[in-house]
Amino acid sequence: MPAETADDRQPSGPKKADHESVGDAPAAASAQGGASDAGDVVSYDREAVETQLKRGARQVKANCGSATDADGNRTGPWGTTRASIVLGRNGHVRKVTLEAPYDGKPVGDCVVHAFEKLLFPPYAGSSDVALEWDVELVKPKTP
């Protein structure tokens, strides 16, 4: 029996992420790593990417709720939001954005930095991949 390759694996896939290729022909990615309606194949290692995104979400939950402004105040907002993440074919995150009221706030900046540092296996394809990932910002307990 031949060894299993990354393309043969069928990862379970997160319930929190939506995958889409970014480029000339955006389309939803399939469970095997993605194929667009235009026939483009986005062959990223979905399992490895999801592992890294889960790692980033854990970092956010553990740390970003405590982010402070220039005066040292924890101003929030706290709760659950969705991060929009663009994965570059080189294995680096190209862009992370959040919607209001999180964007531009210390907690939002913390989320962006947590996901920007993630690395995943580079992949061959004609376009980057856009993902949506839920993150939780926990309000810190007051001493």
C-alpha positions as CSV (number, residue, x, y, z in Angstrom):
1,M,0.0,0.0,0.0
2,P,1.5,3.4,-1.0
3,A,2.3,5.9,1.7
4,E,-0.3,8.6,2.4
5,T,0.6,12.0,1.0
6,A,-0.6,15.4,2.2
7,D,-3.0,15.5,-0.8
8,D,-4.5,12.1,0.2
9,R,-5.5,13.2,3.7
10,Q,-9.0,14.3,4.4
11,P,-8.7,16.6,7.5
12,S,-11.9,17.0,9.5
13,G,-11.8,20.7,9.0
14,P,-12.7,23.4,11.6
15,K,-16.2,24.4,12.1
16,K,-15.0,28.0,12.7
17,A,-13.2,28.6,9.4
18,D,-14.4,29.5,5.9
19,H,-11.7,28.9,3.2
20,E,-11.6,30.9,0.0
21,S,-8.9,31.3,-2.6
22,V,-7.8,34.9,-3.3
23,G,-6.9,36.0,-6.8
24,D,-8.4,36.1,-10.2
25,A,-11.0,33.4,-9.5
26,P,-12.1,33.4,-5.8
27,A,-14.0,30.3,-4.8
28,A,-14.8,28.2,-1.7
29,A,-12.1,25.6,-1.0
30,S,-12.9,21.9,-0.8
31,A,-12.1,19.5,2.0
32,Q,-8.9,18.4,0.1
33,G,-7.3,21.9,0.2
34,G,-9.4,23.7,-2.3
35,A,-10.4,23.8,-5.9
36,S,-12.1,26.8,-7.5
37,D,-14.8,26.9,-10.1
38,A,-12.2,28.0,-12.6
39,G,-10.2,24.9,-12.1
40,D,-7.4,26.4,-10.0
41,V,-6.1,24.1,-7.3
42,V,-5.0,25.6,-4.0
43,S,-3.0,22.7,-2.6
44,Y,-2.2,24.1,0.9
45,D,-1.9,21.7,3.8
46,R,-5.2,22.4,5.4
47,E,-4.5,20.3,8.5
48,A,-1.2,22.2,9.2
49,V,-2.9,25.5,8.6
50,E,-5.8,24.7,10.9
51,T,-3.3,23.5,13.6
52,Q,-1.6,26.9,13.4
53,L,-4.9,28.9,13.4
54,K,-6.0,27.0,16.5
55,R,-2.7,27.8,18.1
56,G,-3.2,31.5,17.3
57,A,-6.7,31.4,18.7
58,R,-5.5,29.9,22.0
59,Q,-2.9,32.6,22.2
60,V,-5.5,35.3,21.7
61,K,-7.9,33.8,24.3
62,A,-5.1,33.5,26.9
63,N,-3.5,36.9,26.3
64,C,-5.3,39.5,24.2
65,G,-8.1,40.3,26.6
66,S,-5.5,41.9,28.9
67,A,-4.2,44.2,26.2
68,T,-3.8,47.8,27.5
69,D,-4.0,51.2,25.8
70,A,-1.2,53.8,26.1
71,D,-2.4,54.7,29.6
72,G,-2.3,51.1,30.8
73,N,-6.0,50.7,30.9
74,R,-7.7,47.5,29.7
75,T,-10.5,48.9,27.5
76,G,-11.7,45.9,25.6
77,P,-14.0,45.2,23.8
78,W,-14.3,41.6,24.8
79,G,-16.3,38.8,23.3
80,T,-16.1,36.7,20.2
81,T,-15.2,38.1,16.8
82,R,-14.1,36.8,13.4
83,A,-10.6,37.4,12.1
84,S,-10.1,37.6,8.3
85,I,-6.7,36.0,7.5
86,V,-5.0,35.9,4.1
87,L,-2.4,33.1,3.8
88,G,0.5,33.7,1.4
89,R,1.8,30.8,-0.7
90,N,5.2,31.3,1.0
91,G,4.0,30.0,4.4
92,H,3.5,33.4,6.0
93,V,0.3,35.2,6.9
94,R,-0.1,38.2,4.5
95,K,-2.9,40.1,6.2
96,V,-5.1,39.9,9.2
97,T,-8.1,42.2,9.7
98,L,-10.9,42.5,12.3
99,E,-14.2,44.2,12.1
100,A,-15.4,47.1,14.4
101,P,-15.3,47.5,17.3
102,Y,-12.2,45.4,17.6
103,D,-10.1,47.0,14.8
104,G,-7.7,49.7,15.9
105,K,-8.1,48.8,19.6
106,P,-5.3,47.3,21.7
107,V,-7.2,43.9,21.9
108,G,-7.6,44.0,18.1
109,D,-3.9,44.8,17.6
110,C,-3.0,41.9,19.8
111,V,-5.2,39.5,17.7
112,V,-3.5,40.8,14.5
113,H,0.0,40.3,15.9
114,A,-0.9,36.8,17.2
115,F,-2.0,35.6,13.8
116,E,0.7,37.5,11.8
117,K,3.4,35.5,13.5
118,L,2.0,32.1,12.4
119,L,3.9,30.0,10.0
120,F,2.6,27.1,7.9
121,P,3.9,24.9,5.1
122,P,4.4,26.8,1.8
123,Y,2.1,25.6,-1.0
124,A,2.0,25.6,-4.8
125,G,-1.0,27.4,-6.2
126,S,-1.9,30.4,-8.3
127,S,-3.5,32.4,-5.5
128,D,-3.4,33.1,-1.8
129,V,-6.1,31.7,0.5
130,A,-8.5,33.9,2.6
131,L,-9.9,32.4,5.8
132,E,-12.3,33.5,8.5
133,W,-11.5,32.3,12.0
134,D,-13.4,32.9,15.2
135,V,-11.5,34.2,18.2
136,E,-12.5,34.9,21.8
137,L,-11.3,37.8,23.8
138,V,-11.7,37.1,27.5
139,K,-12.2,40.0,29.9
140,P,-9.5,39.8,32.5
141,K,-10.5,39.3,36.1
142,T,-9.9,42.3,38.3
143,P,-7.6,41.7,41.3
